[in-house]
């Protein structure tokens, strides 16, 4: 058996030489908002609002962290929200996918400096983290076997992690378990630091301190199914985000954010069937796609974490 702390096991399983994100297309295993065509419509509206707030910079850069197969950027480029000033950048470990337009930059790290919108859709949930477990001697790190997913108990948590737990997710009883979000907070701050002016948005499933889960949320996804998390490189290993610890200007649920951007999910007027049958079918399809994004029990229950850099959040 190879027992490691969760952060080390996740890092290898997701991003190592044979890691999940180097070998697999996310769309083959799970569904995200960025894969939905209506999401691009909402992002285009957000781009226009941020562009107005920044005084129409040239270029206006949209960075898509964890860009997958480039679905969002392909649709955004087609929508042409800025009349030629849009610079689209996809950040992903895998090589450039087929079908991504030539004018979309593709790289494995975000630009060091950008002005515009940086969007991280279901990225923070894959930032490796550690799990603490309460013992008679105080919180200790939980260990995990990289081949089986079996867990054990390791050394006491560091002073820095203990401070984070005390503030954001207290472990007060023997057997209590909590996911330590300090590494995610640091990753978020580093991401925000790359934006000179604009808006940084993380879209993810998560929780606030007032509604922390009773235990860890870590899980696996493989071939479209949720499964027990085994950090062996064959599956996505992910967990909810403590969104209130990140350091943002505001958080709101996706269904509310999208409604503020004009996405309602309302069905088209049935009279359109007679006047424009194809148009009716397109509108009906779009309504179904919007409903997926707004569903409070699914993607609509995700959080938008918003941080303005040199501007007020336009939502």
Secondary structure, 3 states (H helix, E strand, C coil): CCEEEHHHHHHHHHHCCCCHHHHCCHHHCCCCHHHCHHHHHHHHHHHHHHHHHHCCCCCEEEEEECCCCCHHHHHHHHHCCCCCCEEEEEECCCCCCCCCCCCEEEECCCCCCEEEEEEEECCHHHCCCEEEEEECCEEEEEEEECCCCCEEEEEECCHHHHHHHHHHCCCCCCCCEEEECHHHHHHHHHHHHCEEEEEEEEEECEECHHHCCCCCCCEEEECCEEECCCCCCCCEEECCEEHHHCCCCEEEEHHHHHHHCCCCCCCCCCCHHHHCHHHHHHHHHHHHHHHHHHCCCCHHHCEEEEEEECCCCCC
